[in-house]
């Protein structure tokens, strides 16, 4: 739904405020995932984590039909509490199943299945709204389709089998030790950047594009995001260079170059749009700037796909223990949700988009040296684990 541009709502402020509430509650409950899994088990934690999204979608549907806002805010709160359990466990699945040398491609497979939901949702939205060539909100039928898909999720997650060794005794001192580890501290700026910037693309799309262009963006962003995750995962895993270390560093350099170019582009485009205030549509032959503006949105999604895969690749290589991996995933989610809550909260004030784009630009270049040294720390851990495996053999 966020791929539609602030959930396809008429007002960006409603969904930005709802997302701020959503992620604020996730920040509070982020460390409860391991504890809850230890009590009720892997499958039921996932089931509990899937119940909030249909309620949130119902709130957006009600707002679409009656302009009522309370259910959207209440749904954001419930979804924030439940989704944290889902997020912490799904990260452990993605990093716990594969062998070390296959993790990049397994992560890409996970993101592919996750993005498949976005592709289906984007296709549904595009089919229902392809004639709406003006700004506004999507048709209410779009939300009904999303609600039906989301309600089916709880019935499917109970069939997933947990990786071996996923059940553990969680202790506060262990989480504190993980939190203070050098790789995590160095990755914090990248975690924060990844989620902070997510308020911008949707608000940008809703501000400058027609409804059908937003629906097209929802569909294509999932497609290009999936391709980006596969490219980054394959670059690390496939032996096009003998050394995995050098493959990882080259992948990082590619991500840094792509993201740097994208945010420079964003500031330039946003500076232009704050003066012209265009309403862009693919069918308007008199508009020459549609491709530039829409291309920026897609490249922002491509950059997010690269970064997300890379973050989980780093997390997955910090340890081979499923228990450790879910602790790392919970820490990641906690840091992420704090960042995204602040990001959506700032955008909901509302804040001018040129200011948001400039902050994102500055934050990215602040992140670069920390993420590079974090990459080196992860590679050292990977080499130590490899040497330990060889000694055991």
C-alpha positions as CSV (number, residue, x, y, z in Angstrom):
1,X,0.0,0.0,0.0
2,X,2.8,2.4,0.7
3,X,4.0,1.8,-2.8
4,X,0.9,3.7,-4.0
5,X,2.3,6.9,-2.4
6,X,1.3,7.3,1.2
7,X,-1.1,4.4,1.0
8,X,-3.1,5.8,-1.9
9,X,-4.7,8.4,0.4
10,X,-6.0,11.8,-0.6
11,X,-3.9,13.4,2.1
12,X,-0.2,12.5,2.7
13,X,-0.5,13.9,6.2
14,X,-2.9,11.1,7.4
15,X,-0.7,8.2,6.3
16,X,2.5,9.9,7.3
17,X,1.1,10.4,10.8
18,X,-0.3,6.9,10.9
19,X,3.1,5.5,9.8
20,X,4.8,7.6,12.6
21,X,2.4,5.9,15.1
22,X,3.0,2.5,13.6
23,X,6.8,2.7,13.8
24,X,6.7,4.4,17.2
25,X,4.9,1.4,18.7
26,X,7.2,-1.0,16.8
27,X,10.2,0.8,18.5
28,X,8.7,0.1,21.9
29,X,8.0,-3.6,21.3
30,X,11.0,-4.4,19.0
31,X,12.9,-6.4,21.6
32,X,9.9,-8.5,22.6
33,X,10.1,-10.7,19.4
34,X,12.7,-13.2,20.8
35,X,10.9,-13.3,24.2
36,X,7.5,-14.0,22.7
37,X,8.9,-16.6,20.3
38,X,10.4,-18.4,23.3
39,X,7.0,-18.6,25.0
40,X,4.4,-19.3,22.2
41,X,6.6,-20.7,19.5
42,X,7.8,-19.6,16.1
43,X,4.6,-20.2,14.0
44,X,2.2,-18.5,16.5
45,X,4.5,-15.5,16.7
46,X,4.3,-15.1,13.0
47,X,0.5,-15.6,13.1
48,X,0.1,-12.9,15.7
49,X,2.4,-10.6,13.7
50,X,0.1,-10.8,10.7
51,X,-3.2,-9.7,12.3
52,X,-2.5,-5.9,12.3
53,X,-2.2,-5.2,8.6
54,X,-5.8,-6.0,7.6
55,X,-7.0,-3.6,10.4
56,X,-4.8,-0.8,9.2
57,X,-6.0,-1.4,5.6
58,X,-9.6,-1.3,6.9
59,X,-8.9,2.1,8.5
60,X,-7.7,3.4,5.1
61,X,-10.8,2.0,3.4
62,X,-13.0,3.7,6.0
63,X,-11.2,7.0,5.5
64,X,-11.6,6.6,1.7
65,X,-15.3,6.1,2.0
66,X,-16.3,8.4,4.9
67,X,-13.2,10.6,5.7
68,X,-13.1,9.0,9.2
69,X,-9.6,8.9,10.6
70,X,-9.8,7.2,14.0
71,X,-9.7,3.7,12.6
72,X,-6.6,4.4,10.5
73,X,-4.8,5.7,13.6
74,X,-6.0,2.8,15.7
75,X,-5.0,0.3,13.0
76,X,-1.6,1.9,12.9
77,X,-1.1,1.3,16.6
78,X,-2.3,-2.3,16.5
79,X,-0.3,-3.0,13.4
80,X,2.8,-1.5,15.0
81,X,2.5,-3.8,17.9
82,X,1.9,-7.0,16.0
83,X,4.1,-6.3,12.9
84,X,7.2,-6.1,15.1
85,X,6.8,-9.8,16.0
86,X,6.5,-10.7,12.4
87,X,9.5,-8.6,11.3
88,X,11.8,-9.9,14.0
89,X,11.1,-13.6,13.1
90,X,11.0,-13.2,9.3
91,X,14.6,-11.8,9.5
92,X,15.7,-14.9,11.4
93,X,14.1,-17.2,8.8
94,X,15.9,-15.4,5.9
95,X,19.3,-15.5,7.6
96,X,18.8,-18.9,9.4
97,X,18.0,-21.2,6.6
98,X,20.8,-20.8,4.1
99,X,24.4,-21.8,4.2
100,X,26.9,-18.9,4.4
101,X,28.0,-19.0,0.8
102,X,24.4,-18.9,-0.4
103,X,23.0,-16.2,1.8
104,X,23.0,-13.4,-0.7
105,X,20.8,-15.3,-3.1
106,X,18.6,-16.7,-0.4
107,X,18.0,-13.2,0.9
108,X,17.1,-12.2,-2.7
109,X,14.6,-15.1,-2.8
110,X,13.0,-13.8,0.4
111,X,12.8,-10.3,-0.9
112,X,11.4,-11.7,-4.2
113,X,8.5,-13.4,-2.4
114,X,7.9,-10.3,-0.3
115,X,8.0,-8.1,-3.3
116,X,5.6,-10.5,-5.1
117,X,2.9,-9.2,-2.8
118,X,3.8,-5.6,-3.9
119,X,3.7,-6.7,-7.5
120,X,0.3,-8.3,-7.2
121,X,-1.0,-5.3,-5.2
122,X,0.5,-2.9,-7.7
123,X,-1.1,-4.8,-10.6
124,X,-4.5,-4.8,-8.9
125,X,-4.2,-1.0,-8.1
126,X,-3.1,-0.3,-11.7
127,X,-5.9,-2.3,-13.2
128,X,-8.5,-0.5,-11.0
129,X,-7.1,3.0,-11.4
130,X,-5.5,3.2,-14.8
131,X,-8.1,5.7,-16.1
132,X,-7.8,8.2,-13.2
133,X,-5.5,10.8,-14.7
134,X,-5.7,13.4,-11.9
135,X,-4.5,13.7,-8.4
136,X,-6.4,12.3,-5.5
137,X,-7.0,9.0,-3.8
138,X,-7.3,5.5,-5.2
139,X,-10.7,3.8,-5.6
140,X,-12.1,2.0,-2.5
141,X,-12.1,-1.3,-4.4
142,X,-8.3,-1.2,-4.2
143,X,-8.4,-1.4,-0.4
144,X,-10.9,-4.3,-0.4
145,X,-8.4,-6.3,-2.6
146,X,-5.6,-5.6,-0.2
147,X,-7.7,-6.5,2.9
148,X,-8.5,-9.9,1.3
149,X,-4.9,-10.7,0.6
150,X,-3.7,-9.6,4.0
151,X,-6.3,-11.7,5.8
152,X,-5.1,-14.8,4.0
153,X,-1.6,-14.3,5.4
154,X,-2.4,-15.6,8.9
155,X,-3.6,-18.9,7.5
156,X,-0.4,-19.6,5.5
157,X,2.3,-18.7,8.1
158,X,1.3,-21.6,10.3
159,X,2.6,-23.9,7.7
160,X,6.2,-22.6,7.9
161,X,8.8,-24.8,9.6
162,X,11.3,-23.1,11.9
163,X,15.0,-23.5,11.4
164,X,16.8,-25.8,13.8
165,X,18.0,-24.2,17.0
166,X,15.6,-21.3,16.8
167,X,14.3,-21.6,20.3
168,X,16.4,-19.9,23.0
169,X,16.5,-18.3,26.4
170,X,16.7,-14.6,25.9
171,X,18.6,-12.6,28.4
172,X,18.9,-8.8,28.6
173,X,22.7,-8.9,29.1
174,X,23.1,-10.8,25.9
175,X,21.1,-8.3,23.9
176,X,23.1,-5.5,25.5
177,X,26.3,-7.2,24.5
178,X,25.1,-7.5,20.9
179,X,24.0,-3.9,20.9
180,X,27.5,-2.8,22.0
181,X,29.4,-4.9,19.4
182,X,31.5,-2.9,17.0
183,X,29.8,-4.2,13.7
184,X,26.3,-3.2,15.0
185,X,27.5,0.2,16.2
186,X,29.1,0.9,12.8
187,X,25.9,-0.3,11.0
188,X,23.6,1.9,13.0
189,X,23.9,4.9,10.7
190,X,23.1,2.7,7.6
191,X,20.1,1.2,9.5
192,X,18.9,4.6,10.3
193,X,19.4,6.0,6.8
194,X,17.6,3.0,5.2
195,X,14.4,3.7,7.2
196,X,14.6,7.4,7.6
197,X,14.4,8.0,3.8
198,X,11.3,5.8,3.3
199,X,8.9,8.6,4.1
200,X,10.2,10.7,1.2
201,X,9.5,8.6,-1.9
202,X,5.8,7.9,-1.1
203,X,5.1,11.6,-0.2
204,X,7.0,12.6,-3.4
205,X,4.9,10.3,-5.5
206,X,1.6,11.5,-4.0
207,X,2.5,15.1,-4.3
208,X,3.5,15.3,-7.9
209,X,1.8,12.4,-9.7
210,X,-1.7,11.4,-10.7
211,X,-3.5,8.5,-9.2
212,X,-2.8,6.1,-12.1
213,X,0.9,7.2,-12.1
214,X,1.0,6.3,-8.4
215,X,-0.5,2.9,-9.2
216,X,2.1,2.4,-11.9
217,X,4.8,3.4,-9.5
218,X,3.5,0.9,-6.9
219,X,3.8,-1.9,-9.5
220,X,7.1,-1.0,-11.1
221,X,8.8,-0.2,-7.8
222,X,8.3,-3.8,-6.7
223,X,9.6,-5.1,-9.9
224,X,12.8,-3.1,-10.0
225,X,13.3,-3.6,-6.2
226,X,13.2,-7.4,-6.8
227,X,15.8,-7.1,-9.6
228,X,18.0,-5.0,-7.4
229,X,18.0,-7.5,-4.5
230,X,18.9,-10.3,-6.9
231,X,21.7,-8.3,-8.5
232,X,23.3,-7.4,-5.1
233,X,22.9,-10.9,-3.7
234,X,24.3,-12.6,-6.8
235,X,27.2,-10.2,-6.9
236,X,28.3,-11.4,-3.5
237,X,27.5,-15.1,-3.9
238,X,28.5,-16.0,-7.5
239,X,32.2,-16.7,-8.0
240,X,32.9,-14.0,-10.7
241,X,35.9,-13.2,-8.5
242,X,37.7,-15.8,-6.4
243,X,37.7,-13.8,-3.2
244,X,34.3,-13.3,-1.5
245,X,35.9,-10.4,0.4
246,X,36.6,-8.4,-2.8
247,X,33.1,-9.3,-4.2
248,X,31.5,-7.9,-1.1
249,X,33.6,-4.7,-1.2
250,X,32.9,-4.1,-4.9
251,X,29.1,-4.6,-4.2
252,X,29.4,-2.1,-1.5
253,X,31.1,0.4,-3.8
254,X,28.3,-0.1,-6.4
255,X,25.7,0.6,-3.8
256,X,27.5,3.7,-2.6
257,X,27.8,5.1,-6.1
258,X,24.2,4.4,-7.0
259,X,22.7,5.8,-3.8
260,X,25.0,8.9,-4.0
261,X,23.9,9.6,-7.5
262,X,20.3,9.1,-6.7
263,X,20.2,11.5,-3.8
264,X,22.1,14.2,-5.8
265,X,19.5,13.7,-8.5
266,X,16.7,13.9,-5.9
267,X,17.9,17.3,-4.6
268,X,18.2,18.7,-8.1
269,X,14.7,17.5,-9.2
270,X,13.1,18.6,-5.9
271,X,14.6,22.1,-6.2
272,X,13.0,22.4,-9.6
273,X,9.6,21.0,-8.5
274,X,9.3,23.3,-5.5
275,X,9.1,26.2,-8.1
276,X,7.0,24.5,-10.8
277,X,4.7,22.3,-8.7
278,X,3.9,19.9,-11.6
279,X,1.1,17.3,-11.7
280,X,2.7,14.5,-13.7
281,X,0.9,11.9,-15.8
282,X,2.2,9.4,-18.3
283,X,-0.6,10.3,-20.8
284,X,0.2,14.0,-21.0
285,X,2.2,14.4,-24.1
286,X,3.0,18.1,-23.3
287,X,5.0,17.1,-20.2
288,X,8.6,16.2,-20.9
289,X,9.5,15.9,-17.3
290,X,7.4,12.8,-16.4
291,X,10.3,10.4,-17.3
292,X,12.8,12.3,-15.2
293,X,10.6,12.6,-12.2
294,X,9.2,9.1,-12.4
295,X,12.6,7.6,-13.0
296,X,13.9,9.3,-9.8
297,X,11.2,7.4,-7.8
298,X,12.2,4.1,-9.4
299,X,15.9,4.7,-8.7
300,X,15.1,5.5,-5.1
301,X,13.3,2.1,-4.9
302,X,16.3,0.4,-6.6
303,X,18.7,1.9,-4.1
304,X,16.5,0.8,-1.2
305,X,16.5,-2.8,-2.6
306,X,20.3,-2.8,-2.8
307,X,20.7,-1.4,0.7
308,X,18.1,-3.8,2.3
309,X,19.7,-6.9,0.8
310,X,23.2,-5.7,1.9
311,X,22.0,-4.9,5.5
312,X,20.7,-8.4,5.9
313,X,23.7,-9.9,4.3
314,X,25.8,-8.2,6.9
315,X,23.5,-9.3,9.7
316,X,23.4,-12.9,8.4
317,X,27.2,-13.1,8.4
318,X,27.8,-11.9,11.9
319,X,26.8,-15.4,13.3
320,X,25.8,-18.8,12.2
321,X,23.5,-19.3,15.3
322,X,19.8,-18.9,14.5
323,X,19.3,-17.6,18.1
324,X,22.0,-14.9,17.5
325,X,20.5,-14.1,14.1
326,X,17.1,-13.3,15.6
327,X,18.7,-11.1,18.2
328,X,20.6,-9.3,15.5
329,X,17.3,-9.0,13.6
330,X,15.5,-7.6,16.6
331,X,18.2,-5.0,17.1
332,X,18.0,-4.1,13.5
333,X,14.3,-3.7,13.6
334,X,14.5,-1.7,16.8
335,X,16.9,0.8,15.3
336,X,15.1,0.8,12.0
337,X,11.7,1.5,13.5
338,X,13.0,4.4,15.6
339,X,14.4,6.0,12.5
340,X,11.3,5.5,10.4
341,X,9.0,6.7,13.1
342,X,11.0,10.0,13.3
343,X,11.1,10.2,9.5
344,X,7.4,9.8,9.0
345,X,6.7,12.1,12.0
346,X,8.9,14.9,10.4
347,X,7.1,14.4,7.1
348,X,3.7,14.5,8.7
349,X,4.3,18.0,10.2
350,X,4.4,18.6,7.2
351,X,7.9,19.4,6.1
352,X,8.8,20.8,2.6
353,X,10.1,18.0,0.3
354,X,13.2,20.0,-0.6
355,X,14.2,20.0,3.1
356,X,13.5,16.2,3.4
357,X,15.5,15.5,0.3
358,X,18.4,17.6,1.5
359,X,18.4,15.8,4.9
360,X,18.4,12.4,3.1
361,X,21.3,13.6,1.0
362,X,23.3,14.7,3.9
363,X,22.5,11.7,6.0
364,X,23.7,9.3,3.3
365,X,27.1,10.9,2.9
366,X,27.4,10.9,6.7
367,X,26.7,7.1,6.6
368,X,29.3,6.2,4.0
369,X,32.5,5.9,6.2
370,X,30.7,4.1,9.0
371,X,29.1,1.5,6.6
372,X,32.4,0.9,4.9
373,X,34.2,0.1,8.1
374,X,31.2,-2.0,9.2
375,X,31.7,-4.0,6.0
376,X,35.3,-4.7,6.9
377,X,34.3,-5.8,10.4
378,X,31.7,-8.2,9.0
379,X,34.3,-9.6,6.6
380,X,36.7,-10.2,9.4
381,X,34.0,-12.1,11.3
382,X,33.3,-14.1,8.2
383,X,37.0,-15.0,7.7
384,X,37.2,-16.1,11.4
385,X,34.1,-18.3,11.1
386,X,35.6,-19.9,7.9
387,X,38.9,-20.6,9.7
388,X,37.0,-22.1,12.6
389,X,35.0,-24.4,10.3
390,X,38.3,-25.5,8.6
391,X,39.8,-26.3,12.0
392,X,36.8,-28.4,13.0
393,X,37.1,-30.4,9.7
